[in-house]
Amino acid sequence: MGTRDDLLQAAKQCLAERGYARTTVRDIVAASGANLAAINYHFRSRDALLNLAMVESVGEAMRELLAAPADGEADGARARLEKFWAELVGSFGTDRALWAANIEALAQALHSPEVRAPMAEGQHRARGELAGLLGPKGDADAGAVIVTLLNGLLVQWMVDPERAPTGAQLTAGVLALADALKADEGA
């Protein structure tokens, strides 16, 4: 690995250990063994480095989660979706620091276009990838709903994990909404 990769790996480690707001350039330098000037040389700023580390970390976590439902291709869309929710909620506990840092980065995005743009791109990609949970013809609108539910579930779980909805509850709720909307169309 080169200096750039060392810095990126160190930033991911610091995010997991300290969170977005509490990670300093000195923390990253200490974890990577690089010098302070290398951050500006390779990434222009601490925020740019941390944002890339966050996007990559969340992307890696999402790829792992999406691989799990793919193992049950024959199970059907509902089973894949419920399995995804269960895996996601499990990752909130096992990778709590990563998901907490994600929330911190979202808050930073409100004030920094440098943070906001890559996060917006990551959410856009996630909508397409998550639509695939519903099968090869997954609808982009359904992917948008899944990302929206994921973000809301993450916030609820971080605040009150005992009362956050389960994957089965989310799936049942989406089905209930679909049934209500279909009933309105038929009325």
N, C-alpha and C positions, 0 to 999 in steps of 0.2 A: 504494500500500500504506500502511496505517496502522501505528501503533507496534506493535500486537499482531502483525501479520503480519511486520513487520521483525524483531521478536524471535524469532519462530518460524523464519523463514528463517535468521537468524544462528545459532540453536541447531542447526539441521540442518548448517550449514556447520562449526560448531565440533565437532559430533559426528564428522563425516567427517574432520576434520583432527586432532583431539586425542583422541577417544574420550570415553566417558561420564564415567569417573572423573576425567579430567584437565581437563574443561571447567569453568571457573569462571564465576560471574556477571559478573565483570569482562571475561572473554573475550567473552561474549555481548553485553554492553553496548558494547564496543569495535567488534565486528563489525556491530552494528545501528545505532549512533549514538543509541540511546535512553539514558535515564538509568536508574540502578540501581533506583529505586523502581518503575519501570514493570513490572519482572518480577513483583514482588509484587502490584501492582495488577491485572495481566492474568492471572497464572497462579498466584498464591499462594506459589510457591516455585520454586527452581531445578530441583528434581527433577520437579515437575509439568510445567514447561516442557520439560525434556530428555526426559521420557517421551513427551509429546505429539509432540515432534520425532522421536523414535525410531519411534513407532507410525506416524506419517505417512510417514517415510522408508522404512521397511520395507514399508508398504502400497503406496507408489509403486513400489518395486522389484518387489514381487510382482505388481502389476497389469501391469507391463511383461513379466514372465516369463510370466504367464498369457495375455497377448495373443499371444505367439509360437506356442504350441501351437494356439490358436484358428485361426491361419492355415492349419493342416493338418487341418481338421475331417474330411476324407474319409480321412485316413491311418489311422484306427483308434486305439483307446485305447492300445495298446502303443506305437505310434509317437509319439503325443502325449506320453505319459509319459516316454519316452526323450528326446524333444526338450526337455521341461521340465527334466529332470535335467541335460542338457548345458548349457542356458541358465543354470540355477541355478549350476552349478559354474563356468561362465565368469564369472558375476557375483561369485563369491567372490574371483576374482582382480582384476577391474576395479573392484569396489566393496569391496575388502577392509576399508577403514576403517569403512564402514557396518556390515558384518557383524560385525566385531570389536566395535564399539560395541553391537551387538545382544546379543552374549554378555555384555558388561559390564553392560548393563541387566538381563539375566536374573539376574545375580549380585546386583544391587541389589534386584531384586524379592523376593529371599529375606528382606530386612530391612525392606522398605517397602511397606505396603499401598497407598500412593499410587502407587507404581510398578507393583506387582503387578496391581491391578485392571484398568487399561487394557491391560496386556500379555496378561492372561488373555482379555479380550474380543477382542483382536486375533487370538489363537490360535484362539479359537472361530470367528470369521469366516473365518479361513484354512482351517479344516477344511471348511467348506461350499463355499468357492470352489475349493479344490483337488480336491474330489470331482468337480467339473465336468470335470476332465481326462479322466475316464473316459466322458464323454458326458452327454447331457441328464438321464439317470436315474442320475447318479453317486451312489453310496452314501455316506452320512455316515460310516459306519465306515471306508470306504476313504479318505476325506478325513482322518480321524484318523490312519490309518497313514501317509499321505503326510506329514503335518505332523510326526509322530514321526520318520520317516526323515529329513526335511529338517533338523530340529534336531540329530539325531545326526550327519548328514553334515556339517553346518556345523562342529560341534565337531571332528570328525575332520579335516576339511579345514584348519581353522585350526591344529591341532596338527601335522599331518603331511600336507601336500597331495599329496606324491608317492605315498603309499600309501593315501590315502583311496579308497573305492570310486568307480567311475565310474557314470554313469547307467545304462549297459547292465548293469553288475553288479547294481545295485539292482533293476532290473526283472527280471533273470533270477533273482535271489534270491527276490523276491516270488512269481514263478511257481513256483519250486521248493518254496517253503513251501506254496503253494496245492495243488500236486500231492501233497505229502506228507499234507496234511490231508484231501484227497479220498480218498487211498488208505486212510487210517485209517477214514473213514466207510464205505468199501466192504468193509472187513475184518470 
